[in-house]
């Protein structure tokens, strides 16, 4: 389960950075924050 959370968090953060590069600021910030919350190092919503 931890591996799945890491993969999901990485995908969310990377897509957030890509959104920021496309000048979609709000969407990029939301994706990065959600990615940091879902990741095992953050406040996981699954535990």
N, C-alpha and C positions, 0 to 999 in steps of 0.2 A: 504493500500500500504506500509506503514511503517513497518508493521509486516512482510510482505513478504521480504522486503529488509533486515530486521534483520536476518531472517531465512537464506536467501541466503548468507549473510555475514558470519554468524556462520559456515555454511557448507563449504564455501571457506577457511576460516581460519583453521578450523579443518583438512580439507583435505591437506592444506598446511603444517601443523605441522606433519601429518602422512607422507607426502612426504619427509620432512626433516629427520624424523626418519629412513626412508628407504634409506637415503643418496642420494636422488635426490634433490640436493641443489637448482639448478636453478628453477625447477618446483615448489618446495615448496615456495621459495621466491616470485615467480610470483603469486601464489595462495593467499598467505597472503596479499600481496600488493593490489591485486584486491579485496579481501574481505574487506580490510579496506577502500578502495575507494567506494565500493558499499554501505556499511553500512550507516545508517542514521546519524551516528556521523561523518562520513567522507564526502568526496566530492561526493555526489550522482550523478550518471550519468543520473538519471531519473528526476531531478528537474532543 
